[in-house]
Amino acid sequence: MNLGRGLLIVLEGIDGAGTTTQTRRLADALTARGYQVHATREPSDGPVGKLLRQILTGAHGGMDQTTLSLLFAADRADHLQREVEPALARGQVVVSDRWYHSSLAYQGTGEERLWIAELNRRARRPDLTIFLEVRPEEAARRRVGDNRTEEIFDHLSTQRRVAEGYRSVIEMLRETERIEVLDGERPLAEVSAAITALVTDTLTLAGIPC
């Protein structure tokens, strides 16, 4: 099914919330219904995104939040131009594992958040953002269970700070964009079903039959 115009759906949450798994499951569910879907992620698979993935594992030593904020904004601009906008122009549903909400939550506190928002002013606003709410302690347990490579933001105290950051970001942005919060600690299939229902509603509101 070609939509004629695309929609951007974003999944957000702290590390271990399940955004990667649910991005894949949502893409599969929409594809099974006949939609053209493009699943993607941030950091992206572009040149800046690849550098960021190295940095997140500590490969290049320490890096301050200002530098990280600039790199994430640069990757997002490249990601949008190189991958997201072309897919939307083809009428695809783009499902992204993270967007600018992550930058605001991870790198932004207080006045810094306003500066990061300005850096990302040209980033496309999602048609729907779904935040998977998971306690930092549960997210940490999941990361250990998945044998994930530890990244620079994975310390429990940092994830607690990021979780608080997301709450502030959601309150800040809810007046200008649609953000839905789901309990990410429910069984996997239940979370997937809830996400699919929200996306289906968004497609319907956009005049796109399922």
N, CA and C atoms as a LAMMPS dump frame, in Angstrom:
ITEM: TIMESTEP
0
ITEM: NUMBER OF ATOMS
630
ITEM: BOX BOUNDS ff ff ff
-5.0000000000000000e+02 5.0000000000000000e+02
-5.0000000000000000e+02 5.0000000000000000e+02
-5.0000000000000000e+02 5.0000000000000000e+02
ITEM: ATOMS id mol type element x y z
1 1 1 N 0.843 -1.181 0
2 1 2 C 0 0 0
3 1 3 C 0.888 1.243 0
4 2 1 N 0.748 2.118 -0.983
5 2 2 C 1.522 3.342 -1.02
6 2 3 C 0.678 4.465 -0.442
7 3 1 N 1.18 5.123 0.607
8 3 2 C 0.391 6.117 1.311
9 3 3 C 0.264 7.425 0.544
10 4 1 N 1.152 7.67 -0.404
11 4 2 C 1.159 8.939 -1.097
12 4 3 C 1.952 9.987 -0.346
13 5 1 N 2.019 9.858 0.961
14 5 2 C 2.854 10.709 1.798
15 5 3 C 3.221 9.886 3.023
16 6 1 N 4.336 10.169 3.598
17 6 2 C 4.805 9.331 4.693
18 6 3 C 4.446 9.875 6.059
19 7 1 N 4.588 9.014 7.038
20 7 2 C 4.419 9.395 8.44
21 7 3 C 5.67 8.99 9.202
22 8 1 N 6.049 9.817 10.172
23 8 2 C 7.202 9.527 11.006
24 8 3 C 6.731 9.121 12.395
25 9 1 N 7.043 7.895 12.772
26 9 2 C 6.7 7.344 14.082
27 9 3 C 8.002 7.132 14.841
28 10 1 N 8.06 7.599 16.088
29 10 2 C 9.285 7.509 16.884
30 10 3 C 9.014 6.736 18.172
31 11 1 N 9.933 5.839 18.512
32 11 2 C 9.885 5.132 19.792
33 11 3 C 11.026 5.636 20.663
34 12 1 N 10.708 5.988 21.9
35 12 2 C 11.692 6.543 22.824
36 12 3 C 11.668 5.803 24.157
37 13 1 N 12.769 5.926 24.895
38 13 2 C 12.859 5.332 26.225
39 13 3 C 14.303 5.25 26.65
40 14 1 N 14.532 5.011 27.938
41 14 2 C 15.895 4.866 28.427
42 14 3 C 16.495 3.574 27.875
43 15 1 N 17.808 3.418 28.004
44 15 2 C 18.476 2.214 27.499
45 15 3 C 17.942 0.98 28.219
46 16 1 N 17.438 0.028 27.432
47 16 2 C 16.849 -1.172 28.001
48 16 3 C 15.338 -1.12 28.063
49 17 1 N 14.741 -0.035 27.583
50 17 2 C 13.28 0.092 27.613
51 17 3 C 12.595 -0.765 26.559
52 18 1 N 13.35 -1.206 25.551
53 18 2 C 12.767 -2.056 24.513
54 18 3 C 12.481 -1.35 23.214
55 19 1 N 13.04 -0.163 23.003
56 19 2 C 12.73 0.58 21.78
57 19 3 C 13.199 -0.146 20.523
58 20 1 N 14.355 -0.792 20.591
59 20 2 C 14.874 -1.493 19.406
60 20 3 C 14.001 -2.684 19.05
61 21 1 N 13.647 -3.479 20.052
62 21 2 C 12.779 -4.633 19.823
63 21 3 C 11.425 -4.2 19.296
64 22 1 N 10.854 -3.169 19.907
65 22 2 C 9.518 -2.741 19.506
66 22 3 C 9.516 -2.032 18.163
67 23 1 N 10.613 -1.395 17.789
68 23 2 C 10.709 -0.825 16.441
69 23 3 C 10.609 -1.935 15.402
70 24 1 N 11.341 -3.009 15.635
71 24 2 C 11.318 -4.14 14.706
72 24 3 C 9.93 -4.783 14.659
73 25 1 N 9.316 -4.983 15.81
74 25 2 C 7.997 -5.627 15.845
75 25 3 C 6.926 -4.748 15.198
76 26 1 N 7.002 -3.437 15.413
77 26 2 C 6.038 -2.534 14.785
78 26 3 C 6.208 -2.542 13.272
79 27 1 N 7.452 -2.491 12.8
80 27 2 C 7.699 -2.523 11.357
81 27 3 C 7.145 -3.807 10.742
82 28 1 N 7.347 -4.925 11.428
83 28 2 C 6.826 -6.206 10.931
84 28 3 C 5.299 -6.206 10.895
85 29 1 N 4.676 -5.651 11.943
86 29 2 C 3.213 -5.627 12.014
87 29 3 C 2.616 -4.769 10.908
88 30 1 N 3.215 -3.608 10.659
89 30 2 C 2.7 -2.73 9.61
90 30 3 C 2.934 -3.312 8.222
91 31 1 N 4.098 -3.944 8.051
92 31 2 C 4.391 -4.582 6.764
93 31 3 C 3.388 -5.689 6.48
94 32 1 N 3.04 -6.455 7.499
95 32 2 C 2.066 -7.538 7.343
96 32 3 C 0.698 -7.001 6.936
97 33 1 N 0.401 -5.765 7.287
98 33 2 C -0.871 -5.14 6.908
99 33 3 C -0.816 -4.518 5.522
100 34 1 N 0.36 -4.546 4.9
101 34 2 C 0.472 -4.054 3.533
102 34 3 C 1.091 -2.683 3.389
103 35 1 N 1.535 -2.089 4.48
104 35 2 C 2.163 -0.779 4.395
105 35 3 C 3.626 -0.888 3.974
106 36 1 N 4.101 0.132 3.306
107 36 2 C 5.529 0.246 3.009
108 36 3 C 6.189 0.903 4.215
109 37 1 N 7.118 0.199 4.829
110 37 2 C 7.704 0.645 6.093
111 37 3 C 9.215 0.752 5.964
112 38 1 N 9.756 1.793 6.57
113 38 2 C 11.209 1.942 6.646
114 38 3 C 11.586 2.062 8.112
115 39 1 N 12.254 1.056 8.663
116 39 2 C 12.704 1.088 10.054
117 39 3 C 14.12 1.644 10.11
118 40 1 N 14.367 2.507 11.08
119 40 2 C 15.689 3.124 11.194
120 40 3 C 15.996 3.378 12.662
121 41 1 N 17.132 4.026 12.932
122 41 2 C 17.554 4.21 14.324
123 41 3 C 18.487 5.405 14.439
124 42 1 N 18.632 5.859 15.689
125 42 2 C 19.637 6.874 16.007
126 42 3 C 20.425 6.428 17.232
127 43 1 N 21.756 6.614 17.256
128 43 2 C 22.54 7.143 16.148
129 43 3 C 22.3 6.352 14.867
130 44 1 N 22.402 7.043 13.748
131 44 2 C 22.084 6.433 12.463
132 44 3 C 23.227 5.541 11.986
133 45 1 N 23.036 4.968 10.811
134 45 2 C 24.092 4.166 10.189
135 45 3 C 24.931 4.996 9.219
136 46 1 N 24.74 6.317 9.25
137 46 2 C 25.553 7.215 8.436
138 46 3 C 26.912 7.451 9.072
139 47 1 N 27.759 8.252 8.448
140 47 2 C 29.13 8.445 8.93
141 47 3 C 29.214 9.048 10.328
142 48 1 N 28.377 10.049 10.631
143 48 2 C 28.407 10.647 11.966
144 48 3 C 27.831 9.679 12.987
145 49 1 N 26.787 8.962 12.594
146 49 2 C 26.181 7.988 13.496
147 49 3 C 27.133 6.871 13.87
148 50 1 N 27.918 6.421 12.902
149 50 2 C 28.9 5.363 13.185
150 50 3 C 29.944 5.847 14.181
151 51 1 N 30.364 7.101 14.04
152 51 2 C 31.308 7.673 14.993
153 51 3 C 30.686 7.732 16.381
154 52 1 N 29.438 8.148 16.461
155 52 2 C 28.759 8.242 17.754
156 52 3 C 28.651 6.877 18.433
157 53 1 N 28.391 5.842 17.664
158 53 2 C 28.289 4.505 18.261
159 53 3 C 29.629 4.08 18.851
160 54 1 N 30.714 4.468 18.217
161 54 2 C 32.04 4.197 18.78
162 54 3 C 32.243 4.985 20.074
163 55 1 N 31.85 6.247 20.06
164 55 2 C 32.008 7.096 21.237
165 55 3 C 31.203 6.552 22.417
166 56 1 N 29.993 6.071 22.143
167 56 2 C 29.127 5.584 23.209
168 56 3 C 29.697 4.358 23.918
169 57 1 N 30.542 3.618 23.241
170 57 2 C 31.176 2.462 23.879
171 57 3 C 32.492 2.849 24.553
172 58 1 N 32.85 4.129 24.514
173 58 2 C 34.07 4.593 25.149
174 58 3 C 35.306 4.454 24.3
175 59 1 N 35.135 4.19 23.002
176 59 2 C 36.277 3.92 22.122
177 59 3 C 37.194 5.129 21.963
178 60 1 N 36.692 6.337 22.139
179 60 2 C 37.501 7.538 21.924
180 60 3 C 37.722 8.321 23.218
181 61 1 N 37.575 7.647 24.339
182 61 2 C 37.789 8.32 25.61
183 61 3 C 36.613 9.204 25.986
184 62 1 N 36.821 10.041 26.986
185 62 2 C 35.75 10.906 27.454
186 62 3 C 35.418 12.007 26.469
187 63 1 N 34.164 12.458 26.5
188 63 2 C 33.73 13.55 25.624
189 63 3 C 32.647 14.333 26.349
190 64 1 N 32.731 15.661 26.324
191 64 2 C 31.772 16.446 27.092
192 64 3 C 30.411 16.501 26.401
193 65 1 N 29.411 16.95 27.174
194 65 2 C 28.033 16.945 26.683
195 65 3 C 27.832 17.927 25.53
196 66 1 N 28.586 19.027 25.524
197 66 2 C 28.454 19.983 24.422
198 66 3 C 28.839 19.337 23.099
199 67 1 N 29.974 18.652 23.096
200 67 2 C 30.429 17.981 21.878
201 67 3 C 29.448 16.903 21.45
202 68 1 N 28.981 16.116 22.422
203 68 2 C 28.009 15.068 22.1
204 68 3 C 26.725 15.656 21.524
205 69 1 N 26.26 16.746 22.106
206 69 2 C 25.032 17.38 21.609
207 69 3 C 25.186 17.824 20.166
208 70 1 N 26.338 18.401 19.838
209 70 2 C 26.591 18.849 18.468
210 70 3 C 26.662 17.66 17.51
211 71 1 N 27.312 16.594 17.935
212 71 2 C 27.427 15.409 17.078
213 71 3 C 26.062 14.757 16.85
214 72 1 N 25.272 14.639 17.897
215 72 2 C 23.939 14.043 17.735
216 72 3 C 23.064 14.889 16.813
217 73 1 N 23.157 16.218 16.943
218 73 2 C 22.37 17.09 16.07
219 73 3 C 22.844 16.966 14.625
220 74 1 N 24.166 16.855 14.432
221 74 2 C 24.705 16.687 13.075
222 74 3 C 24.266 15.361 12.482
223 75 1 N 24.3 14.311 13.282
224 75 2 C 23.862 13 12.795
225 75 3 C 22.393 13.031 12.422
226 76 1 N 21.593 13.723 13.236
227 76 2 C 20.15 13.785 12.959
228 76 3 C 19.875 14.536 11.653
229 77 1 N 20.589 15.623 11.434
230 77 2 C 20.414 16.374 10.185
231 77 3 C 20.797 15.513 8.987
232 78 1 N 21.911 14.787 9.111
233 78 2 C 22.354 13.895 8.03
234 78 3 C 21.377 12.747 7.841
235 79 1 N 20.919 12.187 8.949
236 79 2 C 19.952 11.081 8.918
237 79 3 C 18.671 11.509 8.211
238 80 1 N 18.202 12.698 8.542
239 80 2 C 16.976 13.216 7.936
240 80 3 C 17.143 13.391 6.437
241 81 1 N 18.267 13.999 6.027
242 81 2 C 18.498 14.288 4.605
243 81 3 C 18.801 13.022 3.821
244 82 1 N 19.588 12.141 4.414
245 82 2 C 20.08 10.971 3.704
246 82 3 C 19.069 9.828 3.648
247 83 1 N 18.261 9.694 4.697
248 83 2 C 17.452 8.474 4.825
249 83 3 C 15.972 8.73 5.094
250 84 1 N 15.668 9.587 6.069
251 84 2 C 14.281 9.727 6.515
252 84 3 C 13.418 10.461 5.5
253 85 1 N 13.84 11.65 5.069
254 85 2 C 13.021 12.408 4.118
255 85 3 C 12.799 11.659 2.799
256 86 1 N 13.82 10.998 2.225
257 86 2 C 13.561 10.223 1.001
258 86 3 C 12.511 9.123 1.206
259 87 1 N 12.558 8.458 2.358
260 87 2 C 11.571 7.405 2.631
261 87 3 C 10.172 8.004 2.771
262 88 1 N 10.068 9.143 3.466
263 88 2 C 8.769 9.796 3.603
264 88 3 C 8.243 10.259 2.246
265 89 1 N 9.147 10.746 1.389
266 89 2 C 8.748 11.193 0.055
267 89 3 C 8.226 10.039 -0.793
268 90 1 N 8.689 8.822 -0.497
269 90 2 C 8.202 7.637 -1.206
270 90 3 C 6.875 7.151 -0.639
271 91 1 N 6.358 7.832 0.388
272 91 2 C 5.092 7.441 0.978
273 91 3 C 5.207 6.357 2.022
274 92 1 N 6.402 6.135 2.558
275 92 2 C 6.599 5.076 3.536
276 92 3 C 6.307 5.555 4.956
277 93 1 N 5.958 4.608 5.806
278 93 2 C 5.878 4.867 7.236
279 93 3 C 7.279 4.663 7.79
280 94 1 N 7.878 5.729 8.306
281 94 2 C 9.218 5.624 8.883
282 94 3 C 9.072 5.412 10.385
283 95 1 N 9.668 4.334 10.876
284 95 2 C 9.658 4.027 12.308
285 95 3 C 11.086 4.169 12.801
286 96 1 N 11.315 5.152 13.674
287 96 2 C 12.672 5.427 14.141
288 96 3 C 12.841 5.083 15.614
289 97 1 N 13.869 4.316 15.887
290 97 2 C 14.291 4.022 17.257
291 97 3 C 15.103 5.218 17.731
292 98 1 N 14.43 6.161 18.385
293 98 2 C 14.962 7.415 18.925
294 98 3 C 14.93 8.562 17.904
295 99 1 N 14.855 9.787 18.485
296 99 2 C 14.836 11.02 17.697
297 99 3 C 15.378 12.13 18.586
298 100 1 N 14.989 13.368 18.395
299 100 2 C 15.593 14.456 19.175
300 100 3 C 15.224 14.417 20.651
301 101 1 N 14.163 13.683 21.008
302 101 2 C 13.78 13.559 22.42
303 101 3 C 14.922 12.966 23.243
304 102 1 N 15.669 12.039 22.625
305 102 2 C 16.799 11.424 23.32
306 102 3 C 17.87 12.46 23.63
307 103 1 N 18.182 13.322 22.671
308 103 2 C 19.177 14.359 22.908
309 103 3 C 18.748 15.275 24.056
310 104 1 N 17.486 15.663 24.056
311 104 2 C 16.983 16.543 25.105
312 104 3 C 17.04 15.883 26.473
313 105 1 N 16.768 14.585 26.529
314 105 2 C 16.755 13.87 27.809
315 105 3 C 18.156 13.509 28.284
316 106 1 N 19.012 13.078 27.362
317 106 2 C 20.349 12.605 27.728
318 106 3 C 21.346 13.738 27.915
319 107 1 N 21.337 14.72 27.009
320 107 2 C 22.335 15.784 27.073
321 107 3 C 21.818 17.067 27.721
322 108 1 N 20.507 17.189 27.85
323 108 2 C 19.958 18.467 28.254
324 108 3 C 19.489 18.544 29.692
325 109 1 N 19.909 19.592 30.391
326 109 2 C 19.357 19.907 31.706
327 109 3 C 19.233 21.424 31.784
328 110 1 N 18.106 21.906 32.302
329 110 2 C 17.918 23.344 32.475
330 110 3 C 18.042 24.12 31.191
331 111 1 N 18.843 25.198 31.217
332 111 2 C 19.006 26.059 30.048
333 111 3 C 19.663 25.331 28.886
334 112 1 N 20.476 24.321 29.173
335 112 2 C 21.112 23.558 28.101
336 112 3 C 20.068 22.929 27.182
337 113 1 N 18.936 22.559 27.751
338 113 2 C 17.887 21.928 26.953
339 113 3 C 17.358 22.88 25.886
340 114 1 N 17.291 24.16 26.207
341 114 2 C 16.831 25.146 25.228
342 114 3 C 17.829 25.254 24.078
343 115 1 N 19.116 25.197 24.393
344 115 2 C 20.15 25.247 23.357
345 115 3 C 20.092 24.007 22.475
346 116 1 N 19.908 22.835 23.091
347 116 2 C 19.816 21.597 22.314
348 116 3 C 18.565 21.619 21.438
349 117 1 N 17.471 22.157 21.965
350 117 2 C 16.251 22.278 21.16
351 117 3 C 16.501 23.158 19.94
352 118 1 N 17.276 24.214 20.118
353 118 2 C 17.602 25.099 18.99
354 118 3 C 18.463 24.367 17.969
355 119 1 N 19.414 23.56 18.43
356 119 2 C 20.242 22.776 17.513
357 119 3 C 19.389 21.857 16.639
358 120 1 N 18.285 21.398 17.206
359 120 2 C 17.432 20.438 16.512
360 120 3 C 16.171 21.08 15.928
361 121 1 N 16.183 22.401 15.817
362 121 2 C 14.984 23.121 15.364
363 121 3 C 14.525 22.694 13.978
364 122 1 N 15.476 22.292 13.117
365 122 2 C 15.113 21.915 11.749
366 122 3 C 14.781 20.433 11.613
367 123 1 N 14.897 19.687 12.697
368 123 2 C 14.537 18.266 12.636
369 123 3 C 13.026 18.131 12.487
370 124 1 N 12.615 17.201 11.687
371 124 2 C 11.182 17.002 11.444
372 124 3 C 10.486 16.558 12.729
373 125 1 N 9.329 17.134 12.988
374 125 2 C 8.529 16.741 14.145
375 125 3 C 7.807 15.429 13.84
376 126 1 N 7.897 14.441 14.714
377 126 2 C 7.212 13.161 14.451
378 126 3 C 5.699 13.332 14.407
379 127 1 N 5.043 12.463 13.665
380 127 2 C 3.579 12.429 13.684
381 127 3 C 3.084 11.782 14.972
382 128 1 N 3.915 10.92 15.543
383 128 2 C 3.593 10.275 16.818
384 128 3 C 4.893 9.829 17.465
385 129 1 N 5.041 10.162 18.748
386 129 2 C 6.153 9.646 19.534
387 129 3 C 5.585 8.795 20.66
388 130 1 N 6.118 7.602 20.815
389 130 2 C 5.686 6.694 21.879
390 130 3 C 6.848 6.5 22.846
391 131 1 N 6.625 6.862 24.096
392 131 2 C 7.646 6.705 25.129
393 131 3 C 7.338 5.454 25.943
394 132 1 N 8.3 4.526 25.961
395 132 2 C 8.157 3.304 26.732
396 132 3 C 8.735 3.537 28.121
397 133 1 N 7.868 3.609 29.105
398 133 2 C 8.305 3.917 30.464
399 133 3 C 8.709 2.636 31.19
400 134 1 N 9.97 2.582 31.563
401 134 2 C 10.537 1.426 32.276
402 134 3 C 11.415 1.968 33.389
403 135 1 N 11.311 1.386 34.584
404 135 2 C 12.159 1.813 35.693
405 135 3 C 13.635 1.581 35.351
406 136 1 N 14.507 2.498 35.725
407 136 2 C 15.939 2.313 35.45
408 136 3 C 16.486 0.99 35.967
409 137 1 N 16.005 0.526 37.117
410 137 2 C 16.475 -0.733 37.674
411 137 3 C 16.081 -1.913 36.782
412 138 1 N 14.864 -1.882 36.259
413 138 2 C 14.408 -2.949 35.363
414 138 3 C 15.156 -2.885 34.037
415 139 1 N 15.385 -1.677 33.534
416 139 2 C 16.128 -1.531 32.285
417 139 3 C 17.544 -2.067 32.434
418 140 1 N 18.17 -1.816 33.587
419 140 2 C 19.524 -2.326 33.836
420 140 3 C 19.524 -3.85 33.86
421 141 1 N 18.505 -4.433 34.494
422 141 2 C 18.407 -5.904 34.534
423 141 3 C 18.288 -6.471 33.124
424 142 1 N 17.527 -5.811 32.281
425 142 2 C 17.36 -6.279 30.897
426 142 3 C 18.681 -6.192 30.128
427 143 1 N 19.406 -5.108 30.315
428 143 2 C 20.67 -4.953 29.591
429 143 3 C 21.657 -6.044 29.97
430 144 1 N 21.693 -6.387 31.266
431 144 2 C 22.571 -7.465 31.714
432 144 3 C 22.124 -8.794 31.119
433 145 1 N 20.811 -9.033 31.119
434 145 2 C 20.28 -10.271 30.574
435 145 3 C 20.529 -10.44 29.097
436 146 1 N 20.609 -9.327 28.392
437 146 2 C 20.862 -9.359 26.942
438 146 3 C 22.345 -9.374 26.605
439 147 1 N 23.194 -9.343 27.64
440 147 2 C 24.654 -9.309 27.433
441 147 3 C 25.081 -8.157 26.537
442 148 1 N 24.466 -7.002 26.729
443 148 2 C 24.78 -5.844 25.911
444 148 3 C 26.115 -5.244 26.302
445 149 1 N 26.805 -4.698 25.32
446 149 2 C 28.043 -3.978 25.589
447 149 3 C 27.713 -2.726 26.393
448 150 1 N 28.434 -2.527 27.475
449 150 2 C 28.165 -1.37 28.324
450 150 3 C 28.552 -0.089 27.602
451 151 1 N 27.686 0.924 27.713
452 151 2 C 27.933 2.208 27.091
453 151 3 C 28.087 3.286 28.153
454 152 1 N 28.52 4.46 27.732
455 152 2 C 28.898 5.5 28.679
456 152 3 C 27.717 6.037 29.493
457 153 1 N 26.487 5.837 29.029
458 153 2 C 25.327 6.337 29.757
459 153 3 C 24.64 5.254 30.595
460 154 1 N 25.226 4.061 30.687
461 154 2 C 24.525 2.931 31.281
462 154 3 C 24.573 2.87 32.807
463 155 1 N 25.365 3.695 33.453
464 155 2 C 25.416 3.666 34.909
465 155 3 C 24.021 3.964 35.46
466 156 1 N 23.637 3.254 36.513
467 156 2 C 22.275 3.361 37.03
468 156 3 C 21.927 4.791 37.433
469 157 1 N 22.846 5.502 38.058
470 157 2 C 22.561 6.884 38.46
471 157 3 C 22.314 7.769 37.242
472 158 1 N 23.051 7.503 36.167
473 158 2 C 22.85 8.267 34.93
474 158 3 C 21.491 7.975 34.342
475 159 1 N 21.094 6.712 34.316
476 159 2 C 19.794 6.342 33.763
477 159 3 C 18.644 6.908 34.589
478 160 1 N 18.843 7.013 35.879
479 160 2 C 17.818 7.653 36.714
480 160 3 C 17.681 9.123 36.336
481 161 1 N 18.813 9.784 36.119
482 161 2 C 18.782 11.188 35.699
483 161 3 C 18.109 11.332 34.341
484 162 1 N 18.418 10.406 33.421
485 162 2 C 17.835 10.457 32.081
486 162 3 C 16.325 10.225 32.15
487 163 1 N 15.894 9.295 33
488 163 2 C 14.46 9.036 33.148
489 163 3 C 13.732 10.298 33.603
490 164 1 N 14.333 11.018 34.552
491 164 2 C 13.755 12.297 34.983
492 164 3 C 13.768 13.298 33.84
493 165 1 N 14.857 13.268 33.053
494 165 2 C 14.943 14.159 31.905
495 165 3 C 13.828 13.921 30.912
496 166 1 N 13.532 12.662 30.649
497 166 2 C 12.444 12.34 29.725
498 166 3 C 11.114 12.887 30.225
499 167 1 N 10.866 12.787 31.532
500 167 2 C 9.602 13.307 32.075
501 167 3 C 9.49 14.808 31.817
502 168 1 N 10.593 15.516 32.011
503 168 2 C 10.585 16.963 31.765
504 168 3 C 10.395 17.272 30.28
505 169 1 N 11.066 16.506 29.431
506 169 2 C 10.973 16.714 27.988
507 169 3 C 9.549 16.465 27.493
508 170 1 N 8.941 15.407 27.988
509 170 2 C 7.567 15.091 27.575
510 170 3 C 6.621 16.214 27.954
511 171 1 N 6.76 16.732 29.174
512 171 2 C 5.914 17.84 29.6
513 171 3 C 6.159 19.075 28.743
514 172 1 N 7.412 19.299 28.379
515 172 2 C 7.775 20.469 27.581
516 172 3 C 7.206 20.4 26.17
517 173 1 N 7.163 19.207 25.584
518 173 2 C 6.809 19.065 24.171
519 173 3 C 5.351 18.69 23.928
520 174 1 N 4.654 18.25 24.943
521 174 2 C 3.299 17.738 24.727
522 174 3 C 2.343 18.778 24.17
523 175 1 N 2.624 20.044 24.367
524 175 2 C 1.733 21.079 23.848
525 175 3 C 1.895 21.277 22.352
526 176 1 N 3.008 20.811 21.792
527 176 2 C 3.282 21.068 20.377
528 176 3 C 3.35 19.805 19.528
529 177 1 N 3.363 18.631 20.154
530 177 2 C 3.392 17.399 19.379
531 177 3 C 2.738 16.264 20.157
532 178 1 N 2.367 15.234 19.443
533 178 2 C 1.687 14.11 20.086
534 178 3 C 2.703 13.123 20.657
535 179 1 N 2.658 12.964 21.981
536 179 2 C 3.517 12.01 22.669
537 179 3 C 2.648 11.147 23.566
538 180 1 N 2.753 9.839 23.408
539 180 2 C 2.002 8.896 24.215
540 180 3 C 2.969 8.106 25.095
541 181 1 N 2.588 7.889 26.341
542 181 2 C 3.418 7.138 27.282
543 181 3 C 2.782 5.777 27.529
544 182 1 N 3.584 4.725 27.354
545 182 2 C 3.114 3.363 27.593
546 182 3 C 3.951 2.706 28.68
547 183 1 N 3.333 1.802 29.413
548 183 2 C 4.04 1.005 30.416
549 183 3 C 4.882 -0.036 29.7
550 184 1 N 6.191 0.193 29.632
551 184 2 C 7.08 -0.711 28.92
552 184 3 C 7.436 -1.955 29.695
553 185 1 N 6.933 -2.091 30.923
554 185 2 C 7.226 -3.275 31.722
555 185 3 C 6.164 -4.352 31.584
556 186 1 N 5.123 -4.077 30.844
557 186 2 C 4.118 -5.108 30.566
558 186 3 C 4.738 -6.183 29.675
559 187 1 N 4.083 -7.356 29.571
560 187 2 C 4.615 -8.409 28.689
561 187 3 C 4.855 -7.899 27.271
562 188 1 N 5.879 -8.436 26.632
563 188 2 C 6.319 -7.973 25.319
564 188 3 C 5.173 -7.865 24.322
565 189 1 N 4.362 -8.912 24.215
566 189 2 C 3.273 -8.926 23.234
567 189 3 C 2.236 -7.848 23.535
568 190 1 N 1.979 -7.588 24.828
569 190 2 C 1.005 -6.561 25.198
570 190 3 C 1.512 -5.171 24.804
571 191 1 N 2.802 -4.936 25.035
572 191 2 C 3.375 -3.639 24.644
573 191 3 C 3.311 -3.469 23.136
574 192 1 N 3.647 -4.525 22.402
575 192 2 C 3.588 -4.465 20.934
576 192 3 C 2.183 -4.157 20.449
577 193 1 N 1.197 -4.809 21.062
578 193 2 C -0.192 -4.602 20.657
579 193 3 C -0.631 -3.165 20.928
580 194 1 N -0.212 -2.626 22.077
581 194 2 C -0.575 -1.25 22.42
582 194 3 C 0.067 -0.259 21.456
583 195 1 N 1.326 -0.507 21.092
584 195 2 C 2.011 0.365 20.131
585 195 3 C 1.32 0.32 18.777
586 196 1 N 1.013 -0.885 18.314
587 196 2 C 0.35 -1.033 17.021
588 196 3 C -0.997 -0.327 17.01
589 197 1 N -1.729 -0.402 18.131
590 197 2 C -3.026 0.262 18.22
591 197 3 C -2.873 1.779 18.122
592 198 1 N -1.863 2.337 18.788
593 198 2 C -1.641 3.778 18.732
594 198 3 C -1.262 4.228 17.324
595 199 1 N -0.418 3.434 16.67
596 199 2 C 0.006 3.788 15.311
597 199 3 C -1.167 3.662 14.339
598 200 1 N -1.964 2.631 14.516
599 200 2 C -3.155 2.459 13.678
600 200 3 C -4.079 3.663 13.823
601 201 1 N -4.244 4.131 15.065
602 201 2 C -5.074 5.315 15.308
603 201 3 C -4.509 6.528 14.587
604 202 1 N -3.183 6.673 14.616
605 202 2 C -2.534 7.797 13.936
606 202 3 C -2.749 7.728 12.436
607 203 1 N -2.626 6.531 11.873
608 203 2 C -2.854 6.354 10.435
609 203 3 C -4.301 6.689 10.07
610 204 1 N -5.222 6.292 10.938
611 204 2 C -6.638 6.565 10.697
612 204 3 C -6.915 8.073 10.742
613 205 1 N -6.347 8.753 11.768
614 205 2 C -6.53 10.195 11.884
615 205 3 C -5.958 10.936 10.688
616 206 1 N -4.928 10.333 10.078
617 206 2 C -4.316 10.944 8.892
618 206 3 C -5.097 10.622 7.618
619 207 1 N -6.2 9.872 7.761
620 207 2 C -7.006 9.508 6.608
621 207 3 C -6.46 8.351 5.83
622 208 1 N -5.656 7.52 6.5
623 208 2 C -5.048 6.366 5.827
624 208 3 C -5.687 5.095 6.373
625 209 1 N -6.496 4.39 5.585
626 209 2 C -7.172 3.188 6.078
627 209 3 C -6.214 2.057 6.347
628 210 1 N -6.527 1.235 7.362
629 210 2 C -5.706 0.077 7.689
630 210 3 C -6.246 -1.165 6.999
